[in-house]
Amino acid sequence: KQDTLVHYAAVVPPPIKLEHSIDSKNIKPGNEVSFIVSYENISENTVTDINIGIESDSPFLRDGVVFSKTKIDSLAPGATEEIVITTRLRSSIYQSETNQYEDLVFNSRTLASYILGDGSTQKVTSYGPNITSLLTTPVVFDSSAKYVTSSGDQLGRGPLPPKVGKETTYWVFLHVGGTTNPIKNVAVEASLSENTRFTGKQSVSQDTGIEYNSKTHSIEWFADTIYPTLSPTSKIVGVAFEVGITPSEDQIGTVPTLLENISFSAIDSSTGAFLNKSAKNITTDLPDDARAASKAEVE
């Protein structure tokens, strides 16, 4: 007959006690975040060769861990110290990096590796408690233009390359994506460049259409609320519209800008954080457009 054997082993508490806090009311992708770590030697021996870091399972923290750059040679019994670890989070993530697409949080905990001071020279790693923080939504704001779509449908009209005194039209696309929280008070704005006009042709994903401001020669689009867009099943959010340029003689040999000062702003409905992004200027240089590639300079 076999009996169950029970073995009891004494567990020695880790000599380094760890705590941490975050110097922010919320965590914002793309920004720097500072972790304030306090560590105390609660043992009766001096601990040496201490390396302290912050660990997270969030895909916004590169490699999942960041260590302090400050070298800690030793910590005497009863001693308490504090250190600040600062790192920049990724501004956005891919859909494949998570299986949760809304209401993301940032979990963090401290870790310390060190050599025990009991004469064994054994190196161990211990951990502090976990902290869960609100994560402000990331935002991906893209700008692009097309004369012909990737499937071959012609959108633009007029000569390529652009010619002095003749209008060439292009379609501009401004896309908002990668968001994980609802956002409100959304505003997208851009300035039309010299000799460029807004034709009025447009397509928007929601809310009201694009407005043209004749005083500032700019376009504006507003949306009350945009719901999370990171999920593969979420709808595409953005605007598309036509612009036309009639180059002047002083633009011969140049690559004119069609749209500039392209900006996005909103409020994160979950954290209350202000969001702002800018996108690259749109010019007649469209390297990804099979019809317009290498046909950017005015003739």
Disulfide bonds with the S-S distance in Angstrom:
none
